Amino acid sequence: MPPLIAHIVYALDTGGLENGLVNIINRMPSDQFRHMVICLTTSGKFSERIQKPDVPVIELNKSPGHDLGSYKRLWQVLRQYRPDIVHSRNLAALEAQLVTLGLPGTKRIHGEHGRDMSDLDGSNWKYTLFRSLTRPLIDHYIAVSEDLKSWLLDRVGVNPLKIRQIYNGVDLTKFTNQTNVRSNHIPPSLSDEHNLVIGTVGRLTPVKDQQGLLDAVALLLKLNPSLVDRLQVLIVGDGALRNALELHAKKLGLSEQVWFVGDREDVPQLLQCMDIFVLPSLAEGISNTLLEAMACSLPVVATRVGGTPEIITDGEQGLLVEPQNPDALVRALLQLLTDEALRKQYGSSGRKKVERSFNWESTVSNYADVYLGVLSGQTQRAMERHS
């Protein structure tokens, strides 16, 4: 029977981490590994994207704070299924690795996928101390960007032999460049081919800074009134800030320009409705939606944070700006809005880069290599040789 991997996440809801997990499960050969997903809280609708019928998705319904009962439930689940590997992702799930100490022979892998508002640069001393204390428990680490890999090495002190950097992939058949799709996916009032549509895709949370995008759009229209009747903004995604963002857009006088799309199943088509993709985040690991936008041949304006500069070379696939700098964001947007040839040039370059460096076949193969290496003890033997 193939080895069983228990993937532990905080929740299985809309997000890049979750998208990557689902793709790895769906695309990894069933005769190579079995999978299960343990959600510390809840699974959400995203679990429906798992295509394999034999993947248990278990919810522990953890309460906020230190819910000791949830760790007891986790122990019961792990003891029942006896996974060969427990693969946790991000800080909230790292705590769950402590429960695996009572499972002899179980290997432990931890993935770092990005940061949130409470620790944008990874410098929080309490979090760093906890990660450092749990280092001996983890057999191998996976970082989704070189930025996160360097941080694990330099800040957390992880042995370089225990880290593998693996980029996420993109479905290049699903995310592609098609024309004449606007009328089928956005309201008639927005679908005029003469309109210029900028958009973003992501959870509506502070770290994604959609508010900063709204502020920049308001400033852009104030400085360039001629764009008022042509510029449209699509904000795709949902989250705790939706009501606040809608009120902020109304306060800025953008109700006619901005459409809050919510969570949608037709994200590839919505991307194809855009002329420019914007990623205004305060922090990022490697943004899946950024890669998907590039696969759709969209030029990009993004903040220079986290792993984004590893994807976007400023002046080749798009333009990079500093976070929380509306003036710089306005200048970048205006440059692309007024230069159709430049938009096409950047979009073509982005598509070629994704085709060359970001495909799911390589991603899944690299994850399988890590799993097999940990199970065979290759990592431990390599460390012993270099000690």
C-alpha positions in Angstrom: 0.0 0.0 0.0 1.4 3.5 -0.9 2.6 5.6 2.0 0.0 7.9 3.6 0.7 11.7 3.9 -1.4 13.7 6.3 -1.5 17.3 5.3 -2.3 19.6 8.2 -3.6 23.1 7.4 -5.4 25.7 9.4 -8.3 25.6 7.1 -9.1 24.4 3.6 -10.6 27.5 2.1 -9.9 29.8 -0.8 -6.2 30.7 -1.0 -2.9 30.0 -2.7 -1.7 27.6 -0.1 -4.9 25.6 -0.4 -4.8 25.7 -4.2 -1.3 24.3 -4.2 -2.3 21.5 -1.8 -5.3 20.5 -3.8 -3.3 20.4 -7.1 -0.6 18.3 -5.5 -3.1 15.8 -4.3 -5.0 15.7 -7.6 -1.9 15.4 -9.7 0.2 13.0 -7.8 -0.1 9.4 -9.0 -2.4 7.4 -6.7 0.0 4.4 -6.7 2.8 6.6 -5.4 1.2 8.2 -2.3 -2.1 8.3 -0.4 -3.3 11.5 1.1 -5.5 12.9 3.8 -6.2 16.5 4.9 -6.6 17.6 8.5 -8.1 21.0 9.0 -7.4 22.5 12.4 -10.6 24.5 11.9 -12.9 23.9 9.0 -12.6 22.8 5.3 -14.9 25.1 3.5 -16.0 24.6 -0.1 -12.5 24.3 -1.4 -12.4 20.7 -0.3 -14.8 20.0 -3.2 -11.9 20.6 -5.6 -10.2 17.4 -4.4 -11.0 15.1 -7.3 -9.8 11.8 -5.8 -12.6 9.9 -3.9 -10.4 8.3 -1.3 -9.0 11.4 0.4 -10.4 12.0 3.9 -10.9 15.6 4.8 -11.2 15.9 8.6 -12.2 19.1 10.5 -11.1 19.5 14.1 -13.1 22.7 14.6 -10.4 24.3 16.7 -11.6 27.3 18.8 -9.5 30.5 18.7 -6.6 30.5 21.1 -5.2 27.4 22.8 -7.9 24.8 22.3 -6.4 21.8 24.1 -9.4 19.7 23.0 -8.5 20.1 19.4 -5.0 18.7 20.0 -6.6 15.7 21.7 -8.8 15.2 18.6 -5.8 15.6 16.4 -4.0 12.9 18.3 -7.0 10.5 18.0 -7.1 11.1 14.2 -3.4 10.5 13.8 -3.4 7.4 15.9 -6.3 6.1 13.8 -4.8 6.7 10.4 -1.1 6.2 11.3 0.3 8.4 8.5 3.8 7.8 7.2 4.4 11.6 6.8 2.8 14.5 8.5 3.1 17.6 6.3 2.2 20.9 8.1 1.9 24.3 6.4 2.6 27.7 8.0 2.9 28.6 11.6 -0.6 27.7 12.8 -0.1 24.1 11.7 3.5 23.8 12.9 2.2 23.6 16.5 0.3 20.5 15.4 3.6 18.7 14.8 4.1 18.5 18.6 1.3 16.0 18.7 3.1 13.6 16.3 5.8 12.9 18.9 3.8 9.9 20.0 3.8 8.3 16.6 7.0 6.2 16.2 8.3 6.1 12.7 6.3 9.1 11.4 8.3 11.6 9.4 7.6 15.3 9.6 7.7 17.9 6.9 6.9 21.6 7.3 6.1 24.1 4.5 6.4 27.9 4.6 4.1 29.6 2.2 3.9 33.2 3.2 3.2 35.6 6.1 0.3 37.6 7.4 -0.3 41.0 9.0 1.0 39.9 12.4 4.5 39.1 11.1 5.0 40.7 7.7 8.8 40.4 7.6 9.1 37.2 9.7 10.8 39.1 12.6 8.4 38.3 15.4 10.7 37.0 18.1 8.0 34.7 19.7 7.3 33.1 16.4 11.0 32.8 15.5 11.7 31.2 18.9 9.0 28.7 18.5 10.2 27.8 15.0 13.7 27.4 16.3 12.6 25.2 19.2 10.7 22.9 16.8 13.6 22.6 14.3 14.8 19.2 15.7 11.4 17.7 15.2 11.2 18.5 11.5 12.8 16.1 9.0 12.5 18.5 6.1 11.3 22.0 5.2 9.7 23.2 1.9 9.8 26.9 1.0 7.7 28.2 -1.9 10.1 31.0 -2.6 13.9 31.7 -2.4 12.9 34.6 -0.1 11.3 32.2 2.4 14.2 29.8 2.0 16.7 32.5 2.9 14.6 33.5 5.9 14.5 29.9 7.2 18.3 29.7 6.8 19.2 33.1 8.3 16.5 33.8 10.8 15.3 30.4 12.0 18.7 28.7 11.6 17.5 25.7 9.6 20.2 23.4 8.2 20.5 24.0 4.5 20.4 20.3 3.8 16.9 20.2 5.3 15.4 22.8 3.0 14.0 22.4 -0.5 12.6 25.4 -2.4 9.7 24.4 -4.7 7.6 26.9 -6.8 4.0 26.2 -7.4 2.8 25.5 -10.9 0.0 26.8 -13.2 -2.4 24.9 -15.3 -1.4 26.3 -18.7 -4.5 24.8 -20.5 -6.9 26.4 -18.0 -5.2 29.7 -17.7 -4.6 31.1 -21.2 -5.2 34.1 -23.3 -8.6 34.2 -25.0 -10.5 37.1 -26.5 -14.1 38.2 -26.6 -15.0 36.7 -23.2 -16.1 39.9 -21.4 -19.7 39.8 -22.4 -20.1 36.3 -21.0 -18.5 36.9 -17.6 -19.0 40.6 -16.5 -22.0 42.8 -16.5 -22.9 44.6 -19.8 -22.1 48.0 -18.1 -18.5 46.8 -17.7 -18.0 44.7 -20.8 -17.6 47.5 -23.4 -14.5 46.6 -25.3 -13.4 50.3 -25.1 -13.2 50.0 -21.4 -9.8 49.5 -19.6 -10.2 46.9 -16.9 -7.7 46.4 -14.1 -8.2 43.7 -11.6 -6.9 41.7 -8.7 -7.7 38.2 -7.3 -7.2 37.2 -3.6 -8.7 36.9 -0.2 -10.1 40.2 1.1 -7.7 40.5 4.1 -5.4 43.3 5.2 -2.2 41.6 3.9 -3.5 41.7 0.4 -4.1 45.5 0.7 -7.0 45.9 -1.7 -7.7 49.1 0.1 -4.4 50.5 -1.2 -5.5 49.6 -4.7 -8.8 51.5 -4.2 -6.9 54.5 -2.9 -4.6 54.5 -5.9 -7.5 54.2 -8.4 -9.2 57.2 -6.7 -6.0 59.2 -7.0 -5.5 58.1 -10.6 -9.0 59.2 -11.7 -8.5 62.5 -9.9 -5.3 63.2 -11.8 -6.7 61.9 -15.1 -10.4 62.6 -15.3 -10.5 61.4 -18.9 -10.3 57.8 -17.6 -13.4 58.1 -15.5 -15.7 56.8 -18.2 -13.3 54.0 -19.3 -11.6 52.6 -16.3 -13.2 49.6 -14.5 -11.9 47.6 -11.5 -12.6 43.9 -10.8 -11.9 42.7 -7.3 -12.2 38.9 -7.2 -12.4 37.1 -3.9 -14.1 37.3 -0.6 -13.2 37.7 3.1 -13.7 39.5 6.3 -12.9 42.9 4.8 -15.5 42.8 2.0 -18.1 45.1 3.6 -15.4 47.5 4.8 -13.8 47.6 1.3 -17.2 48.2 -0.4 -17.9 51.1 2.0 -14.4 52.5 1.3 -15.0 52.3 -2.5 -18.3 54.2 -2.0 -16.6 56.8 0.2 -14.0 57.4 -2.5 -16.7 57.8 -5.1 -15.8 54.6 -7.0 -19.1 52.8 -6.9 -19.4 53.1 -10.7 -15.9 51.9 -11.4 -15.4 49.0 -8.9 -17.1 45.6 -9.0 -16.6 43.3 -6.1 -17.0 39.9 -7.7 -16.8 37.6 -4.7 -15.5 34.0 -4.8 -16.0 32.6 -8.3 -15.4 29.4 -10.1 -14.7 31.2 -13.4 -11.4 32.9 -12.3 -9.6 32.0 -15.6 -12.3 33.8 -17.6 -12.4 36.8 -15.3 -8.6 37.1 -15.7 -9.1 37.1 -19.4 -11.5 40.1 -19.0 -8.7 42.2 -17.6 -6.2 44.4 -19.3 -3.9 44.7 -16.3 -3.5 42.5 -13.2 -2.5 44.2 -10.0 -1.1 42.6 -6.9 -0.9 45.2 -4.1 0.1 42.9 -1.3 2.0 43.9 1.8 3.6 40.4 1.9 3.7 37.3 -0.3 5.2 33.9 -0.6 4.7 33.0 -4.2 1.3 34.3 -5.5 -0.6 31.7 -7.4 -3.0 34.3 -8.8 0.0 36.3 -10.1 1.3 33.2 -12.0 -2.2 32.6 -13.3 -2.5 36.2 -14.5 0.8 35.8 -16.3 -0.4 32.6 -17.9 -3.3 34.6 -19.3 -0.7 37.0 -20.9 -1.6 39.9 -18.6 0.9 42.6 -17.8 1.4 43.0 -14.1 1.8 45.8 -11.5 2.9 44.3 -8.2 4.5 45.3 -5.0 8.1 44.4 -4.4 7.5 42.0 -1.5 8.4 38.4 -0.7 8.8 36.1 -3.6 7.2 38.4 -6.2 10.5 39.8 -7.5 11.5 36.2 -8.2 8.5 36.0 -10.7 8.4 39.5 -12.1 11.5 41.2 -13.5 10.7 44.9 -13.3 10.3 46.1 -16.9 10.0 42.7 -18.4 6.8 41.0 -17.3 5.4 44.1 -15.6 6.3 46.9 -13.1 7.2 46.6 -9.4 6.4 49.2 -6.9 7.0 49.6 -3.2 4.1 48.5 -0.9 1.7 51.1 0.5 2.9 53.7 -2.0 -0.2 54.9 -3.9 1.8 57.5 -5.9 4.1 54.8 -7.3 1.1 52.5 -8.0 -0.6 55.3 -9.9 2.4 56.0 -12.0 2.8 52.3 -12.9 -0.9 51.9 -13.7 -0.9 55.0 -15.8 2.2 53.9 -17.8 0.4 50.7 -18.8 -3.1 52.1 -19.2 -1.7 54.5 -21.8 0.5 52.1 -23.7 -1.2 49.2 -25.3 2.0 47.9 -27.0 3.8 47.8 -23.7 0.9 45.8 -22.1 1.1 43.3 -24.9 4.9 43.1 -24.6 4.8 42.5 -20.8 1.9 40.0 -21.2 3.8 37.9 -23.8 6.9 37.9 -21.7 4.9 36.7 -18.6 3.3 33.9 -20.5 6.7 32.7 -21.8 8.2 32.8 -18.3 5.4 30.8 -16.8 5.6 28.2 -19.6 9.4 27.9 -18.9 9.5 27.8 -15.2 6.2 27.2 -13.5 4.4 24.0 -14.4 2.6 21.5 -12.2 4.4 18.5 -13.5 7.7 19.8 -12.1 6.1 20.9 -8.9 4.5 17.6 -8.2 7.7 15.7 -9.1 9.7 17.9 -6.7 7.2 17.3 -3.9 7.4 13.5 -4.5 11.2 13.7 -4.4 11.0 15.3 -1.0 8.5 12.7 0.3 10.6 9.8 -1.0 13.8 11.3 0.3 12.4 11.7 3.8 11.0 8.2 3.9 14.2 6.7 2.8 16.3 8.7 5.3 18.4 10.5 2.6 18.1 13.8 4.4 19.3 12.4 7.7 22.2 10.6 6.0 23.3 13.7 4.2 23.3 15.7 7.4 25.3 13.0 9.1 27.9 13.0 6.3 28.3 16.8 6.7 28.4 16.9 10.5 
